[in-house]
Amino acid sequence: MQKNFFIKSHGLGNDYIVFDNSNINFQINEKAIKLICDVHYGVGSDGILLLIPGKKADFGLRIYNPDGSEAEKSGNGLRIFCKFLYDYKYTKNKQFTVETLGGVVKATIDKEINHKASLITIEMGKAIFKSTEIPVNYDKPECLDYPLVIDGKKLFINCVSVGNPHCVILCNELEMDEVLNYGPKLEVHPMFPNRINVQFVKPISKSEAEILIWERGAGYTLASGSSSCAVASILRKKGLIGNEVNIKMPGGTLKIGIDDQWNLTLCGEVRQIAEGYLNSELLEDIK
């Protein structure tokens, strides 16, 4: 495998670049991340996934947002990462574990096409509603239906962690203008010391919901696995869904399972876009 080799894949339009840390000769820092993720001056992506040795699992993963910050967990990113591991023969097993900053997850390759992983399920861990563990600066044990006023508008927020923090807002209709206006303001609101991911949700039925997403460190995005898990958790908490729900996003649909102990599973497709290596001229710009 050539030095500085990378692949680019997407999960429902949410795209990531994957590197093996042992096969690159540059430092993954804020400057490098921003440049590589830039659609004009770099490769262009919603983030970078970095393979590192796992201490508590078969593999280790670091997840970087395009603004240079680091994410604890990403459902789409994990599926893309697991496809990379399977497709490029880091493992022959169809079940393996991955260690993230948000905890260890178990991955299963459910379907392959021409010996390439296509459909992947991730066991995402437990939903956590405790305010101090999300974290949320809130004086009650759980932050549910809290009326937060921004620019004179009252937004009823519901907070949960699925390995990373989320703010879920239920609404009758989804409005893109609201996501683009309130998403960035909620992300950096003082209530959320580690910033937060934001989802606007329109419940459809006991087994279906539509969402729009403002992702921490990335902005508006077509799809998000952890966001889908967060939404499913809040909907279940409110008794609006059963044990399974299809979360529809502009990029596509993910199937989320959630049991009575709040354990979450996420199932969806992944598609590879490209493979290659970073050119010496880009590496000069990075250094």
C-alpha positions as CSV (number, residue, x, y, z in Angstrom):
1,M,0.0,0.0,0.0
2,Q,1.5,3.3,-1.1
3,K,2.4,5.9,1.6
4,N,-0.4,8.4,2.4
5,F,-3.0,6.1,0.8
6,F,-6.6,7.0,1.5
7,I,-10.1,6.0,0.6
8,K,-13.2,8.2,0.5
9,S,-16.6,6.7,1.1
10,H,-20.1,7.9,2.0
11,G,-22.9,6.7,4.3
12,L,-26.1,8.2,2.8
13,G,-24.2,11.2,1.5
14,N,-22.2,11.8,4.7
15,D,-18.6,11.3,3.4
16,Y,-15.4,10.6,5.2
17,I,-11.7,10.1,4.2
18,V,-9.9,7.2,5.9
19,F,-6.2,7.0,6.7
20,D,-4.1,4.3,8.4
21,N,-2.0,6.2,10.9
22,S,0.9,3.8,10.4
23,N,1.0,4.6,6.7
24,I,1.2,8.4,6.6
25,N,4.2,10.6,6.9
26,F,2.4,13.8,8.0
27,Q,0.9,14.9,11.3
28,I,-2.9,14.8,11.7
29,N,-3.5,18.3,13.2
30,E,-6.0,21.1,12.8
31,K,-4.2,22.6,9.8
32,A,-3.9,19.2,8.0
33,I,-7.6,18.3,8.7
34,K,-9.0,21.6,7.5
35,L,-6.9,21.5,4.3
36,I,-7.6,17.8,3.4
37,C,-11.4,18.3,4.1
38,D,-11.6,21.4,2.0
39,V,-13.5,20.8,-1.2
40,H,-11.4,23.3,-3.2
41,Y,-7.9,23.0,-1.8
42,G,-7.9,19.4,-0.6
43,V,-9.8,16.2,-1.2
44,G,-13.0,17.4,0.3
45,S,-15.1,15.6,3.0
46,D,-17.2,15.8,6.1
47,G,-14.3,14.5,8.2
48,I,-11.3,12.2,8.6
49,L,-11.2,8.7,10.1
50,L,-7.9,7.6,11.4
51,L,-7.0,3.9,12.1
52,I,-4.9,3.5,15.2
53,P,-4.1,0.5,17.4
54,G,-6.9,-0.5,19.7
55,K,-6.2,-0.9,23.4
56,K,-9.6,-2.3,24.4
57,A,-10.8,-3.5,21.0
58,D,-9.6,-5.1,17.7
59,F,-9.1,-1.7,16.2
60,G,-8.9,1.9,17.3
61,L,-10.5,4.9,15.6
62,R,-10.1,8.7,15.9
63,I,-12.7,10.8,14.3
64,Y,-12.0,14.4,13.1
65,N,-14.5,17.0,12.0
66,P,-13.7,19.3,9.1
67,D,-13.1,22.3,11.5
68,G,-10.3,20.3,13.1
69,S,-12.1,19.3,16.2
70,E,-12.5,15.7,17.3
71,A,-15.7,13.7,17.7
72,E,-16.3,11.0,20.2
73,K,-18.4,8.8,17.9
74,S,-20.0,8.7,14.5
75,G,-22.5,6.1,13.2
76,N,-21.8,6.8,9.5
77,G,-18.1,7.2,10.2
78,L,-18.0,3.9,12.0
79,R,-19.7,2.1,9.1
80,I,-17.3,3.7,6.6
81,F,-14.3,2.8,8.8
82,C,-15.5,-0.8,9.1
83,K,-16.0,-1.2,5.4
84,F,-12.4,0.0,4.9
85,L,-11.1,-2.5,7.4
86,Y,-13.0,-5.4,5.7
87,D,-12.4,-4.3,2.1
88,Y,-8.7,-3.8,2.5
89,K,-8.1,-7.0,4.4
90,Y,-7.3,-5.6,7.8
91,T,-9.7,-8.3,9.0
92,K,-11.3,-11.4,7.4
93,N,-13.9,-11.5,10.2
94,K,-17.4,-10.3,9.7
95,Q,-17.7,-9.3,13.3
96,F,-15.1,-7.2,15.2
97,T,-14.8,-4.4,17.7
98,V,-13.7,-0.8,17.3
99,E,-12.6,1.5,20.1
100,T,-13.7,5.2,19.9
101,L,-13.4,8.1,22.3
102,G,-17.2,7.4,22.9
103,G,-16.6,3.8,23.8
104,V,-16.1,0.4,22.2
105,V,-18.6,-0.7,19.6
106,K,-19.2,-4.0,17.9
107,A,-19.6,-4.1,14.1
108,T,-21.2,-6.8,11.8
109,I,-20.8,-7.0,8.1
110,D,-24.3,-8.0,7.1
111,K,-24.0,-8.0,3.3
112,E,-21.2,-7.9,0.8
113,I,-21.1,-7.4,-2.9
114,N,-18.1,-8.7,-4.9
115,H,-16.3,-9.3,-1.7
116,K,-16.8,-5.7,-0.6
117,A,-18.8,-4.7,2.5
118,S,-22.1,-3.2,1.6
119,L,-24.5,-3.3,4.6
120,I,-23.1,-2.9,8.1
121,T,-24.7,-3.0,11.6
122,I,-23.0,-1.1,14.5
123,E,-23.9,-1.7,18.1
124,M,-23.7,1.9,19.3
125,G,-23.9,1.4,23.0
126,K,-26.4,2.9,25.4
127,A,-28.4,6.1,25.3
128,I,-27.6,8.3,28.3
129,F,-30.1,10.9,29.5
130,K,-28.3,12.1,32.7
131,S,-27.6,15.8,32.2
132,T,-24.2,15.7,33.8
133,E,-23.0,12.9,31.6
134,I,-24.2,14.3,28.3
135,P,-23.0,17.0,29.4
136,V,-25.7,19.7,29.7
137,N,-25.5,22.7,32.2
138,Y,-29.0,22.0,33.6
139,D,-30.1,21.7,37.2
140,K,-32.4,18.7,36.8
141,P,-31.3,15.0,36.3
142,E,-32.6,14.9,32.7
143,C,-33.1,17.7,30.1
144,L,-36.4,16.9,28.4
145,D,-38.9,19.4,26.9
146,Y,-36.8,22.3,28.3
147,P,-38.0,25.6,26.8
148,L,-34.8,27.3,25.5
149,V,-35.3,30.8,24.0
150,I,-33.1,31.8,21.2
151,D,-33.6,35.1,19.3
152,G,-37.1,35.3,20.9
153,K,-38.1,31.8,19.7
154,K,-38.9,29.1,22.2
155,L,-37.4,25.8,21.3
156,F,-38.3,22.7,23.4
157,I,-35.1,20.8,23.6
158,N,-34.4,17.2,24.6
159,C,-30.9,16.1,25.3
160,V,-29.2,12.7,25.2
161,S,-25.7,11.2,24.7
162,V,-25.1,8.2,22.5
163,G,-21.3,8.5,23.0
164,N,-21.5,12.1,21.8
165,P,-24.0,14.9,22.9
166,H,-27.2,15.6,21.0
167,C,-30.1,18.1,21.3
168,V,-33.4,16.9,19.7
169,I,-36.3,19.2,18.9
170,L,-39.7,17.8,17.8
171,C,-41.7,19.8,15.4
172,N,-44.8,19.5,13.2
173,E,-43.0,20.4,10.0
174,L,-39.3,20.5,9.0
175,E,-38.0,23.9,7.9
176,M,-34.5,24.1,6.4
177,D,-34.3,27.8,7.4
178,E,-34.8,26.9,11.1
179,V,-32.0,24.3,10.9
180,L,-29.5,26.7,9.3
181,N,-30.5,29.6,11.7
182,Y,-30.8,27.8,15.0
183,G,-28.5,24.9,14.5
184,P,-25.2,26.9,14.8
185,K,-26.6,28.9,17.7
186,L,-27.6,25.8,19.6
187,E,-24.3,24.1,18.9
188,V,-22.3,26.7,20.8
189,H,-24.9,27.6,23.4
190,P,-23.5,27.9,27.0
191,M,-25.8,25.1,28.1
192,F,-23.5,22.7,26.2
193,P,-19.9,22.8,27.5
194,N,-18.7,20.4,24.8
195,R,-20.9,22.0,22.1
196,I,-23.7,19.8,20.7
197,N,-25.2,18.1,17.7
198,V,-28.7,19.3,16.8
199,Q,-31.6,17.5,15.2
200,F,-35.1,18.8,14.2
201,V,-37.5,15.9,14.1
202,K,-40.9,15.3,12.5
203,P,-42.5,12.0,13.9
204,I,-44.4,10.2,11.2
205,S,-45.6,7.0,12.9
206,K,-44.6,4.4,15.5
207,S,-41.9,3.2,13.2
208,E,-40.8,6.2,11.2
209,A,-39.5,9.8,11.6
210,E,-37.9,12.4,9.4
211,I,-35.0,14.6,10.6
212,L,-32.8,17.5,9.5
213,I,-29.3,17.7,11.1
214,W,-26.9,20.4,12.2
215,E,-23.7,18.5,13.1
216,R,-21.2,19.8,15.6
217,G,-18.0,20.8,13.9
218,A,-19.4,20.1,10.4
219,G,-22.6,22.1,10.0
220,Y,-25.6,21.0,8.0
221,T,-25.2,17.4,6.8
222,L,-27.3,15.0,4.7
223,A,-27.2,12.1,7.2
224,S,-25.8,11.1,10.5
225,G,-25.8,7.8,12.3
226,S,-25.3,9.0,15.8
227,S,-28.0,11.7,15.2
228,S,-30.4,9.0,14.1
229,C,-29.7,7.0,17.3
230,A,-30.2,10.1,19.4
231,V,-33.5,10.8,17.8
232,A,-34.6,7.2,18.3
233,S,-33.7,7.4,21.9
234,I,-35.7,10.6,22.6
235,L,-38.7,9.2,20.6
236,R,-38.6,6.0,22.6
237,K,-38.3,8.0,25.8
238,K,-41.5,9.8,25.0
239,G,-43.3,6.6,24.0
240,L,-43.6,7.7,20.4
241,I,-42.0,4.6,18.9
242,G,-41.4,0.9,19.6
243,N,-38.1,-1.0,19.5
244,E,-37.3,-0.2,15.8
245,V,-37.6,3.0,13.8
246,N,-36.6,4.1,10.3
247,I,-35.0,7.5,10.4
248,K,-35.4,9.3,7.1
249,M,-32.8,12.0,6.2
250,P,-32.1,13.9,3.0
251,G,-29.3,11.4,2.3
252,G,-31.3,8.3,2.9
253,T,-32.8,6.1,5.7
254,L,-31.2,4.3,8.6
255,K,-32.8,1.5,10.6
256,I,-32.3,2.0,14.4
257,G,-33.0,-0.6,17.0
258,I,-33.4,0.3,20.7
259,D,-34.1,-2.2,23.5
260,D,-35.6,-1.8,27.0
261,Q,-32.1,-1.2,28.4
262,W,-31.5,1.6,25.9
263,N,-29.0,-0.4,23.9
264,L,-28.8,1.0,20.3
265,T,-28.1,-0.7,17.0
266,L,-27.7,1.1,13.7
267,C,-27.9,-0.5,10.2
268,G,-27.3,1.1,6.9
269,E,-25.4,0.9,3.6
270,V,-21.9,2.3,2.8
271,R,-20.5,3.1,-0.7
272,Q,-16.9,3.8,-1.6
273,I,-16.3,6.9,-3.8
274,A,-12.5,6.8,-4.5
275,E,-9.1,5.7,-3.4
276,G,-5.8,7.3,-3.9
277,Y,-2.8,9.0,-2.2
278,L,-2.1,12.5,-1.2
279,N,0.1,14.3,-3.7
280,S,3.5,15.8,-2.6
281,E,2.3,19.3,-3.4
282,L,-0.6,19.0,-1.0
283,L,1.8,17.5,1.6
284,E,4.0,20.6,1.2
285,D,0.9,22.8,1.9
286,I,0.1,20.8,5.0
287,K,3.7,21.1,6.4
